[in-house]
């Protein structure tokens, strides 16, 4: 068997004012808590209000265009299909709804 070498420990310098303190090492340091950034929305409150009003205008316009069934299949009534409500009013309300949706998308907060 080989002989073990003996190592000499160098003498410590004595400091008179600072006491010797054992160094504490934490092996499992707690990680810093990850704080999620506050969510930022693309649109503001006014934008969503305009979008809801625009969508409601589109739904009203589609409802105004519906119908037009003939009560008697043997007769043709132009006033049921080509009425002011279906030809003029409903498309104008739908165009207003589309314009409101476009404004809601492009308006800044």
QUIHUQUI-V546478 format. One record per residue. N is the residue number from 0. SS is DSSP state (helix for helix, strand for strand, loop for the rest). OMEGA is omega in radians with two decimals (none if undefined). D_CENTER is the distance of its C-alpha to the mean C-alpha in whole Angstrom. Layout:
BEGIN
n=N ss=SS omega=OMEGA d_center=D_CENTER
n=N ss=SS omega=OMEGA d_center=D_CENTER
END
This chain:
BEGIN
n=0 ss=loop omega=3.14 d_center=74
n=1 ss=loop omega=3.13 d_center=73
n=2 ss=loop omega=3.09 d_center=73
n=3 ss=loop omega=3.10 d_center=70
n=4 ss=loop omega=3.08 d_center=69
n=5 ss=loop omega=3.11 d_center=69
n=6 ss=loop omega=3.10 d_center=67
n=7 ss=loop omega=3.10 d_center=68
n=8 ss=loop omega=3.13 d_center=65
n=9 ss=loop omega=-3.11 d_center=65
n=10 ss=loop omega=3.13 d_center=66
n=11 ss=loop omega=3.05 d_center=63
n=12 ss=loop omega=-3.12 d_center=64
n=13 ss=loop omega=3.05 d_center=64
n=14 ss=loop omega=-3.01 d_center=62
n=15 ss=loop omega=-3.02 d_center=64
n=16 ss=loop omega=-3.06 d_center=61
n=17 ss=loop omega=3.10 d_center=58
n=18 ss=loop omega=3.14 d_center=58
n=19 ss=loop omega=-3.12 d_center=57
n=20 ss=loop omega=3.12 d_center=54
n=21 ss=loop omega=-3.13 d_center=52
n=22 ss=loop omega=-3.13 d_center=49
n=23 ss=loop omega=-3.13 d_center=46
n=24 ss=loop omega=3.06 d_center=44
n=25 ss=loop omega=3.14 d_center=41
n=26 ss=loop omega=-3.13 d_center=40
n=27 ss=loop omega=3.12 d_center=37
n=28 ss=loop omega=3.10 d_center=35
n=29 ss=loop omega=-3.13 d_center=32
n=30 ss=loop omega=3.13 d_center=29
n=31 ss=loop omega=-3.13 d_center=27
n=32 ss=loop omega=3.13 d_center=24
n=33 ss=loop omega=-3.13 d_center=21
n=34 ss=loop omega=3.14 d_center=18
n=35 ss=loop omega=3.11 d_center=15
n=36 ss=loop omega=3.14 d_center=13
n=37 ss=loop omega=-3.09 d_center=11
n=38 ss=loop omega=3.08 d_center=8
n=39 ss=loop omega=-3.11 d_center=7
n=40 ss=loop omega=-3.13 d_center=5
n=41 ss=loop omega=-3.09 d_center=7
n=42 ss=loop omega=3.07 d_center=9
n=43 ss=loop omega=-3.09 d_center=11
n=44 ss=helix omega=-3.13 d_center=13
n=45 ss=helix omega=3.12 d_center=16
n=46 ss=helix omega=-3.14 d_center=13
n=47 ss=helix omega=3.09 d_center=12
n=48 ss=helix omega=3.10 d_center=16
n=49 ss=helix omega=3.13 d_center=17
n=50 ss=helix omega=3.13 d_center=15
n=51 ss=helix omega=3.12 d_center=17
n=52 ss=helix omega=3.11 d_center=20
n=53 ss=helix omega=3.12 d_center=20
n=54 ss=helix omega=3.10 d_center=19
n=55 ss=helix omega=3.09 d_center=22
n=56 ss=helix omega=3.10 d_center=24
n=57 ss=helix omega=-3.14 d_center=24
n=58 ss=helix omega=3.11 d_center=25
n=59 ss=helix omega=3.12 d_center=28
n=60 ss=helix omega=3.11 d_center=29
n=61 ss=helix omega=3.12 d_center=29
n=62 ss=helix omega=3.12 d_center=31
n=63 ss=helix omega=3.14 d_center=33
n=64 ss=helix omega=-3.06 d_center=34
n=65 ss=loop omega=3.13 d_center=35
n=66 ss=loop omega=3.10 d_center=38
n=67 ss=loop omega=3.12 d_center=41
n=68 ss=loop omega=3.14 d_center=43
n=69 ss=loop omega=3.12 d_center=47
n=70 ss=loop omega=3.13 d_center=49
n=71 ss=loop omega=-3.10 d_center=52
n=72 ss=loop omega=-3.11 d_center=51
n=73 ss=loop omega=-3.12 d_center=55
n=74 ss=loop omega=3.12 d_center=54
n=75 ss=loop omega=-3.14 d_center=51
n=76 ss=loop omega=-3.12 d_center=50
n=77 ss=helix omega=-3.06 d_center=48
n=78 ss=helix omega=3.12 d_center=47
n=79 ss=helix omega=-3.08 d_center=45
n=80 ss=helix omega=-3.07 d_center=43
n=81 ss=loop omega=3.14 d_center=43
n=82 ss=loop omega=3.12 d_center=43
n=83 ss=helix omega=-3.11 d_center=41
n=84 ss=helix omega=-3.07 d_center=38
n=85 ss=helix omega=-3.04 d_center=37
n=86 ss=helix omega=-3.01 d_center=38
n=87 ss=helix omega=-3.00 d_center=37
n=88 ss=helix omega=-3.09 d_center=35
n=89 ss=helix omega=3.10 d_center=33
n=90 ss=helix omega=3.11 d_center=32
n=91 ss=helix omega=3.11 d_center=32
n=92 ss=helix omega=3.11 d_center=29
n=93 ss=helix omega=3.10 d_center=27
n=94 ss=helix omega=3.07 d_center=27
n=95 ss=helix omega=3.11 d_center=26
n=96 ss=helix omega=3.10 d_center=23
n=97 ss=helix omega=3.11 d_center=22
n=98 ss=helix omega=3.09 d_center=23
n=99 ss=helix omega=3.09 d_center=21
n=100 ss=helix omega=3.11 d_center=18
n=101 ss=helix omega=3.10 d_center=19
n=102 ss=helix omega=-3.14 d_center=19
n=103 ss=helix omega=-3.12 d_center=16
n=104 ss=helix omega=-3.04 d_center=14
n=105 ss=helix omega=3.14 d_center=17
n=106 ss=loop omega=3.10 d_center=17
n=107 ss=loop omega=-3.11 d_center=16
n=108 ss=loop omega=none d_center=14
END
